[in-house]
Amino acid sequence: MKIVLSHYQARFLLDQRAQRVLAVEASLDLGRTLCPVALTPHGVRAPGEEFISWEMLETLAADENGCYLLEDDAAGEKTARKIQFYSEQTGRVYSLYPTSGAPTMLVSGLPMHRIKDTDPYQDTREKIKAARPAGHVLDTCTGLGYTAIEASKLAAQVTTIELDPAALQVCRANPWSQALFDPSGHAPITQVIGDSFEQIAGFADGVFSRVIHDPPYLSLAGDLYSLEFYRQVYRVLSRSGRMFHYIGDPESKSGRSTTAGSIKRLEQAGFRHIERVPRAFGVVAWK
């Protein structure tokens, strides 16, 4: 079994030891599922004869900023590898950042989901609620794949674009992202590697019923907020199609400014109606 832990799971197990508990249900995959484990004098024994020492759990509990993949070394001993990758392509560092629910991804230190008063999966559900996936959905920025995964539960087909292969390395290590690679029981997910600004030009007119556009911050991806990109989104949307565009906190100074500018350019691109969706930190635009 793949074991991925953060300080949340490590501290829970250490607390159980302090209470002299001998067996408990705990998560070994960042809170996604629970499994029975035994607490021994030397560590935690999990299904499949997996063993995690108390010393390792104490080390993980001390790091509030990382998620760790536990692997066996050549001697069969568990080692903890921080889920973090450097991209030669973009010069950015991608890492998995723990929350009390699903983790988010940090891109050069910036979180790619809302984590204040919410969690990344709830944040994703708000976007999905606004987008109302149907038909063929384009997800312009894969990230951890949460949007593509949730959209695949409602749509007939999902195409998702990721700029940087390093981000997909984080996905492969993240228990919450696994349906991106094996969407059993849901619509197929087609992954495309490339720049959304360039890739969208290769899609046929009107091929998508929905576009879910959740770009990085304006400072990291200004072209994904441009009039030229919005015109391409308009072109690939089917008649009466809709676009959800995540922009940012509408109550912040930068969020208000970016939202106003985006709405103006969306109108210039031809969208007939644009509605603010404050709960999802974005807008919905109809073709």
N, C-alpha and C positions, 0 to 999 in steps of 0.2 A: 504494500500500500504506500502511496505517496503521502509523506508527513510534512505539513507546512504549518509552522507555528509563529505566533507573535507574542508579545508580552502579555496579551489578554489571556491566551490559553495557558501560558507558562505560569502566570500568577495564580490562576484558578487551581492548577494542580498543586502548586506549593501551599496554597491555603488549605486544600484538602488534607495534605500531609500534616499540616500544623494541627488539624482537628482530629488526627489519628484515624482518618478514614482509610479503609483497606481496599475498597472497590467503588467505582463511581463511573457514571457516563460522562465523557469529556469529548471535546472536539480536537481532532488532530489535523483539521483542514481549514483553519481560520474561521471557525464558527459555522461552516456550511452544513456539517452533519455531526452527529454524536455517535460514539461507540463505547463499549464497555472497556475499562482499563483497570488493571490491578496496581495498587500502590505498595511497593516493596521497600525494604530498608535502603536499597541502593538506587531505586529509580522507579520508573513507570513501565509496566509491561502491557503492551497493546496487542490486538489481534495479529496473527501471523508471526508471533514470537518476536515482534519488534520491541526494542528496549531503549528507553531514554533515561539517561542518568540525571540525578538531582542537580549535579554540578552544571550540566548543560542547561537545564531548565532555569537555574539561577542566573546564568549568563544571558539567556534570552529575555528573562523578566526584567533585566536591567536596561534593555534597549527599547525605548518607546517609539522608535522611528523606523524599525525594520521588520520585515517578514523573512523567515528563514526556511529554506528547504533542507530537510535532514536526509543525509545520504550516508551509505556505508563506504568506508575507506578500504584500502587493500587488506587491512587486518580484520575487516568486518566490524569495526567500531563506528559508531555514529559521529558524523561531523555535521556542522551547521553552516550552510552557505547562504549568505545574504542575497536576496533576489534583487539584483541590481546589475545593470548592463550599461556599458558606454558605447555610443554609436559613433563609429568612424565616419559615417555618412553625414550626420548632422552636427556632430560635436556635442550632443546632448547626453545627459545621464538619465536613464529610466530606472525607476525603482518602485517596488511595491510598498505602500504605506498602510499600516494597520489602522482599522477603526473598530468600534465595538460590533460592527456588522461586516459587510463586504469591504474589502480593502479598496483604496484608490491607487492611482498611479501618479507618482511625482515625475514631472519632466523638468529636469534642471532645477529641482526644488519646488516647483509649482504644482499644486494638486489639480488633477483633471476632473474632479467631481466636487460638488458641495459637500462639506463635512460638518459645518456648523449647524446645529439644531436639526440635523438629518443624517442620513448615511448614503453612500454612493448608490446603493440599489434603489432606495426610495427616491433619490434624485433622478435616477433613470426612469422610474415608473411615472414620475411627473411629466417627463419629456414624452414618454410613450402615450400617456393620456392625452396630451396636447396634439400629438402627431396623428393618432388614430390609424395605425398601420393597416394597410389593405393592399391587395394586389402585389405588384413588384415594388419593393422598397429599396431606396438607395440610402445607405448610411455612409456619410462622407468621411468620417474619421473614426476608425475602429476603436482605438484606445485599448481598453481591457475587454471590449466585445460585449459589454452589458447591453448596449442599445440594440445591437444586431441580434443578440440572443432573445431579448424580450420581444422585439419586432417579429422574429421568426415564429412566435407563438400565435400570432394574429394574421400574418401576411401569407401570401402564397409563395413568395420568393424574396430573398434578401441579398443584395450585393453590398459589400462593405469594403471601403478603401482605407488602407493604412500607409502612411508615408514611409515609416521607418521599420525595417525588419527587427530592430532591437526591441521595439514595443511588443512585437509578437513573441519574442523570447520571454518577456515578462508574463504575457498571457499563458504561455504553455506551462509556466510554473505556478500560476494562480488557480487554486481549486475552483473559484467562482467563474472562471473563463472557459472551462472545459467544453461546454456545449457549443462554443464557437468552432471547435474542431470536430465535434460529433453531435450534431443537432438531432439526436434520435427523437422521433415523435413530433418534430416540428418541421417547419418549412426549410428547404435547403438554404445554406448560407454560402455564397460565393465570395471568396476573399481576393482582393486585388491589391498588389503592392505598387505604390506610386503616389505622386502628388495629386490630390483631388482637383486642384486647379488645372492640371494638365489632363488627367484621366477623364474628366467629365466631358471634354470635347469629343471623345471617341464614342460616346453613347448616342444611339439613334434618337431622333425627335420623338417625344411623347412616350418613351418606353417605361417610365416610372409613374406609379400612382401616387407615391409619397416620397419625399426627400426629407431625411432627418439630418440636419446640419448642426453639428456640435463641435465647432472648431476650437483649437487652442486659443489662448488670449490673443487679442489684436496685435500685441507687440511681438508675438511669435509667428503669426500667420496672417499678416495684413491682407494678402491677396484673396483670402477666403471670405473677406468682408467687402470685396470690391464690386463695383457695378458690372464689370465684365464677368465675374463669376456668377453673380445673381442672374444675369441674362442667360448663361448656360443652364442654370437650374430651371429657369422658366422654360427653356427650349426642351429639356428632357422630360419635363412633367407632362402627363397626359391631360387631356381636357378636364377641367374641374379638379385637377390634382392639387395637392397642398404640400407646403413646405413648413416644417417646424425648424426654427432657427434659434438655437441657444446663444444668448449674448452675454448675460451676466446680471448681477444684482441691479434691478431697476431703481433701487433706492440709493445706490452709491453714485457719486459724481461721475465717475468714469462710465458706469453702467448706463446712466441716463444719456450721456453724450453719445456713447456707442450705439445705443438703441435708436436714438433720434436719427443718427446718420445712416444706420442700416435701413430703417423704415423709408427714408427718403430715396435711397438707392434702389430698394425693392420696388417702390412705386415707379421709378424711372425705368426699371427692367420690364415693367408691364403687369405686375401683379395687381389684380383688381380690388382686393380687399386684404387688409392687414390688421390683425388683432393682437394686442399685447396679452401675454399670459404670465402675469407676475409670479404665480406659484411655481412655474417651470423656468423662471428667469429667461424668458425668451418671447418670441412672437410667432404667430402662425400667419402664413401668406397663402392666399388662394389664387390659382391661375384663372 
